[in-house]
Amino acid sequence: MCHSRRVTSTRYSSRLYPTVATTIVVVLLAASFGLLFIPVSHALAIIVAVIGGAVGLALLLGSSPKVSVSDGELCAGGAHIPVQFLKDAKILDVAALRHAMGPGADTRAWVVHRPWARSAVKVSVDDPRDPTPYWLVCVKDPHQLVQALQTHEVTGA
């Protein structure tokens, strides 16, 4: 699969890290949770806040999906698909992404999304054996992902 094999040619690689605002919210939530322990012990409150913040940040960063185009495959989250089965890559802005995640969603689609994402790429799947109609992948630099997919289509790499 994508992350367990040796990659020889990477055209695009990115990770969907959380925004600074999201990170601040996690830290503030941990601090407010620590405040609950002040009546018990000030030291315990600080320990709970620090450990809670560290665990929250680790979970937030650890759950950030990786997206890559390498060795003729698009890898997003835990799935991969050969680029030869992909067509019609479209960049979605905030409004189009909101529609694609809401009323325009297809439950069979493969979706890699995080709430802080502001752009995505929607790629149709052209494989008769695959019931997935499209992949919807949120990335911070959608133009680079589309360019990498198109480069693979043209070169056949």
N, C-alpha and C positions, 0 to 999 in steps of 0.2 A: 504494500500500500504506500501511500505518499511519504510517510515519515519513517518507515522502517527499511526502505531500500536505498541503495546508493544512487544519488542524483548526478548525472553527468552534464546536463545542460539546463540551466535555469534562466528563463526569460523574464520572469516576474516573481517577486516574493514580497509579501507584506503580512503584517499582523494587525488586527483590528483592536488596538489598545484603547482603553477608556479615555474619555476626555478629562481634563484637569478638574472640571466641575464635578464630574462623577466621582473622581478620586477624593475630592474634598468632602463630598456628601458621605462617603464611606467612613472617612476619618472622623467627621463630626458625629455620625451615628455611634461609632465606637466610643467616642468621648462622652456622649450623653448616656450611653449604657454604663460607663464607668461611674458617672455621677450617682447612679442608683446605689452604689456601694459606700458612699461617703458616710452615712449613718453607722455603718459597721466599722470601717477603718479607712482613713485617708490613703494609707499605703495600698490597701487592697483595691481601692477605687482607681488609683494610678495604674496598678498592675493589670486590672481588668481592661482599662481603656487602652493601654499599650498593646496587650496581647490581642484584644478585639480588633484594634486597628491593623495590626500585622496580619492577622488571619483574614480579615476582610480584604485587605490589599492583595494578599497572596491569592485568594480566591478570584478576585476581580482580574488580576493580571494572568493567572493561570487559565482562566476560562476564555481568554482572548483568542479567537480562532485565527489560524494561519491560512493564508490563501497564496497559492503559487501556481505558476505555469512552468513545468519542467518536464523534459523528456517526453514531450508530446501529450502531456496530461494536465488537466486542470484539477488541482487539489484544493478543496475548500472544507474547512472543518475536518471531519473524519472520512470524507468521501473523495473519490477521484473518478474522472471520466476522460477517456481519450479525446483530444481536441478534434479529431476527425469526425466525431459525432455531434459537434457543436456548430451552430450557425446563428446568424442574426443577433450578434451581441449589441445590446442597447444600453445606453447609460441612463439611469433614472435619477432625477433630482429629488428633492424632499417631497414635493407634491405627488410625483409619480410613484415614489417609494411608498408613501402612505397609502395610495390607492392599491398598489400591488400587494401590500401586506394586509389590506382590509377587504373592500368589496371586490377587488379584482384578483383575489388570491385563488389558487388552485391547490387543493389539499395534497395532490400528488407531487407537487414541486419540491425540489431540494432547496432549502432556505438556510442561509448562514446570515444571521441578523443579530445586531445588538441595538439596544434602545438609543444609544448615543450616535448611531450612524446617520449620516446626512446624505449619502449617495450610495448607489448600488449599480451592479451590472446584471442585466437579465439576459440569459443566453438560452436559446431554444435547443432542445435535444432532438437530434435526428437519428434515432436508433430504434428500429422496429421492435427490438427485444426489450427495450427499456420503457416502462410505463410512465416514467417521469417526463412531463411535458417541457419543463425548463428548470434552469438553476437560477436562483436569485441570490446574489452574493454581495453583501455590503463590504465596501472597501473605501479607504480614504482617497485613493487616487484612481478613479474608474477609467480615466483615459489611458493610463499605462496598462491596466489589465486588458482593455479592449485591444490596444496595440499589440500586446504580447499574444493574444489569441489570434489576431489577424496575421501576425508574422508566422505563427505556426501553420495557419491554413495555407498561406502562400508558399512557404518553403517546404511544408510537409515534414518539418523537423519533429 
